[in-house]
Amino acid sequence: LVEPGPLCEQIMAYKKSPHRETLTEALLFAADRSLLYAKEVLPRLGEPNVLFTFARGLLDSLVYQGIIGGVDPKEILRFNQMIPPSDISIALLVDGQIGHARVLARQRETGEPASTNETPEAIDRLAQGYLQLRQSYFPNLQIVDTTSLTLAQVTEKCFSLIVAHISPHHWGELHEGC
């Protein structure tokens, strides 16, 4: 699942607004997340052999709008109290200079422009935000430093972290279904 979800167009339009404000942005993401979870996650929460993965989510709001944006992370958690906790959360971090070099390579290959969050300084600031998030709010947040890893190594590391959180009983069921 990807965030923003159902309110993506409205959120993207708001982010371009000259009246953009971080608290409102955090509330919009919370509303979007609520709709996404109500439609996709909550109805299937108790089903066996179901794994949800997210590109972006609550932890990202806590970093972008909270730690970096200045909204109290406790308020963001309050806005999102209907969201069940994840069994595992993984943050992929990279050194700012290396990350920016990867962005420039992506830009050359695809033509996709760099965002304001993809400067070396912004990448370093985001990495510090996720480290602070783990220290202050989510001690079980798994951090993968991708700075010296290939994509295959990052994938293997994330897969290993996920498998380590699956009980042997569930792993057997999952493996039999493959």
C-alpha positions, 0 to 999 in steps of 0.5 A: 500500500502506498501513502498518500492513498485515497486523498492523494490528489487533495494532499498533492494539491495542498502541498503546492498551496502557498498557504501550506501549514505543517499541522494541516498537512499532518491532519490530511495524512491522518485522514488519508491513512484512516480511509486507507486502513478502513478500506484495505487493512482493518477488514483483513487484519485477522486473516492468516497469511496476510502481509501488508507493506507500506511505502510511506506511513505513520512513521514518515508523518512523525518524521516529516511533519513531526520531528522535522516539521515541528508538530508535536509527534504525540499529537500526530500519534493522537490523530492516528490512534485508530491505526493498529501498530505494525508488527515490524517497521523498517527505515532505510537510511543513506548518507546524504552525499551517497543518497544525493548521488543516487538521486542524480543517477535516477534523474539522468536515467529517468528524467525524474527531477530531484525533490527538495528532500533529496539534497545531501543536507535534507537526506542527512536531516531525514536520517537523523529524524528516523534515528531520533524517532527510534530513540524517542518513540519506537525503540523496535524500529529497524534501521537499515543503513543502505549507504554501502549496500546494493539494491539486492543486499538491501532487499535481502536485509529487509527480507531477513528482518521480516522473516525474523519477526515471523514465528516458526508456526506462521513461517511454516504456513507461509512456506507451504503456500509458496 
